[in-house]
Amino acid sequence: MCFQVERKTNKSVPVKCSKTHDLAIVLDSSQSIHLGNYTTTKNFLATLSEALTASPTSRLSFIIYGNKAKIIFPLNNNLSTTARADAIRGTEYLEQATWTNTGLDLAIKELTQKDKGAIRRMLVLTDGKSNNQTLTATSALNAAKQNISVFALGLGLAPIREELLIIAGGKEDHVKHINFDNLTEHLEFLSIKLCP
């Protein structure tokens, strides 16, 4: 079952994950997101990242993409939890196209080349259709072949469900659709879902 848009008024608090894992967060920085929504999403991810790296042996990488992907900080970073959250909040807005495959490919490279035997996960946040769905599907298939669990979070009013399912390797329980105005209401749910 695919998760649908939920409208609530309650705020939630993320649950700290004490299990060891490697997580790459991949954020769409395309022009369709718009600066205000991008800032809201970065603040949400900064809070979520603090909970997901509660274990001192967990590692987190943050990647953005537009025309191409860019690592904001790699898995092998010496940043404190607060410094990682600050780096996410301070990330530039690319305001470009939506080449989702570039974000997926860079995250796969991060998670496989720096593998230390931990559970590998990827969270992809996007608001729309990628420029090349075939390349996105190929990258998603590659992630599955590398035993990387991919979760797709559709942002805004009209993310493409079919594409979210492709990104998540066809796993409907790894897909969620959330509006920008109620992201923080899902912190608890996502922190539990992403913790192995």
C-alpha positions in Angstrom: 0.0 0.0 0.0 1.4 3.4 -1.0 1.1 6.1 1.7 -1.1 8.9 0.8 -1.0 12.6 1.7 -1.9 13.1 5.3 -3.2 16.4 6.7 -2.8 16.8 10.4 -2.2 19.6 12.8 0.0 17.6 15.3 3.7 18.0 15.3 5.8 14.9 15.9 9.2 14.3 17.4 11.7 12.0 15.7 12.7 8.8 17.5 16.5 8.4 18.0 17.9 5.5 16.2 20.5 3.6 18.2 21.2 1.0 15.5 24.3 1.2 13.3 23.6 2.0 9.6 24.9 4.0 6.7 22.4 6.5 5.3 22.6 8.7 2.2 20.0 11.5 2.1 19.4 12.7 -1.5 17.5 16.0 -2.0 16.0 17.3 -5.2 17.3 20.9 -5.6 15.4 21.6 -8.9 13.7 24.9 -9.7 10.2 23.4 -9.3 10.7 23.0 -5.5 11.0 26.8 -5.0 13.3 28.4 -2.4 10.8 28.6 0.5 9.9 24.9 0.2 13.6 24.0 -0.2 14.4 25.8 3.0 11.5 24.1 4.8 12.7 20.7 3.6 16.3 21.4 4.7 15.1 22.3 8.2 13.1 19.1 8.3 16.1 17.0 7.2 18.4 18.7 9.7 16.1 17.6 12.6 15.6 14.1 11.1 19.4 13.7 10.6 20.0 14.3 14.3 17.8 11.4 15.3 19.1 9.0 12.6 22.7 9.4 13.7 22.2 8.8 17.5 24.4 5.8 17.2 28.1 6.9 17.3 28.8 4.2 14.6 26.2 5.3 12.2 27.3 7.4 9.2 25.3 10.0 7.2 26.0 11.5 3.8 24.0 14.4 2.3 23.7 14.9 -1.4 21.7 17.4 -3.5 21.0 17.2 -7.2 19.8 19.3 -10.1 21.6 19.1 -13.5 24.2 17.0 -11.6 24.7 15.8 -8.1 26.9 17.3 -5.4 28.0 15.8 -2.0 27.5 18.3 0.8 29.2 16.0 3.2 30.4 12.4 2.7 29.8 9.3 4.8 33.3 9.6 6.2 32.9 12.9 7.9 34.1 14.1 11.3 31.2 16.5 11.8 29.3 16.6 15.0 25.6 16.0 14.9 25.0 19.7 15.2 27.5 20.5 12.5 25.9 18.1 10.1 22.5 19.6 10.8 23.9 23.1 10.3 25.5 22.0 7.0 22.1 20.7 5.8 20.4 23.9 6.7 23.1 25.9 4.9 23.0 24.0 1.7 22.8 26.0 -1.5 19.7 25.9 -3.7 20.7 24.8 -7.2 17.4 25.8 -8.9 18.1 23.5 -11.9 16.6 20.6 -13.8 15.6 17.2 -12.2 18.3 14.6 -13.1 17.3 12.2 -10.3 19.6 9.5 -11.6 22.7 11.7 -10.8 21.7 11.9 -7.1 21.0 8.1 -7.0 24.3 7.3 -8.7 26.3 9.5 -6.4 24.6 8.0 -3.3 25.2 4.5 -4.5 28.9 5.3 -5.0 29.1 6.8 -1.5 27.4 3.8 0.1 29.3 1.1 -1.7 32.8 2.5 -2.0 32.9 3.4 1.7 31.2 0.2 2.9 32.0 -0.9 6.4 29.5 -3.7 6.5 26.7 -1.7 7.9 23.1 -1.7 6.7 22.8 0.7 3.8 19.9 3.0 3.3 19.0 5.9 1.0 16.3 8.5 1.4 15.4 10.4 -1.8 13.2 13.5 -1.6 11.7 14.9 -4.8 8.7 16.9 -5.9 8.4 15.8 -9.4 9.2 13.8 -12.5 12.9 13.4 -13.4 14.2 14.5 -16.7 14.9 10.9 -17.8 12.8 8.3 -16.1 14.7 5.5 -17.9 18.0 6.6 -16.3 16.3 7.0 -12.9 15.0 3.4 -13.2 18.4 2.1 -14.1 20.0 3.8 -11.1 17.2 2.5 -8.8 17.8 -1.0 -10.1 21.5 -0.6 -9.4 20.8 0.4 -5.8 18.7 -2.7 -5.4 21.5 -4.9 -6.8 23.8 -3.3 -4.3 21.5 -4.2 -1.4 20.6 -0.6 -0.6 17.1 0.0 0.7 15.8 3.1 -0.9 12.9 5.2 0.5 11.2 7.8 -1.7 9.5 10.8 -0.2 7.3 12.7 -2.6 7.1 16.4 -1.7 4.3 18.8 -2.5 1.0 18.4 -4.1 1.8 16.4 -7.2 4.7 14.1 -7.1 4.6 11.3 -9.6 3.6 8.1 -7.7 4.9 5.8 -10.5 8.4 7.5 -10.3 8.5 7.3 -6.5 7.8 3.5 -6.8 10.6 3.2 -9.4 13.0 5.0 -7.1 12.0 2.8 -4.2 12.5 -0.4 -6.2 8.8 -1.1 -6.4 8.4 -1.3 -2.6 5.2 0.5 -1.8 5.9 0.5 1.9 9.1 2.6 1.0 7.0 5.4 -0.6 5.4 8.3 1.2 3.8 11.5 -0.1 3.9 14.6 2.1 3.1 18.3 1.5 5.7 20.8 2.3 3.5 22.5 4.9 3.2 19.4 7.1 6.7 17.8 6.9 7.4 18.1 10.6 4.3 16.1 11.4 6.0 13.0 10.0 9.3 13.1 11.8 8.4 10.3 14.2 7.1 8.0 11.4 10.1 8.5 9.2 12.7 8.2 11.9 11.2 4.8 12.9 10.8 3.8 9.2 14.4 4.6 8.4 16.0 3.0 11.5 17.0 -0.5 10.5 
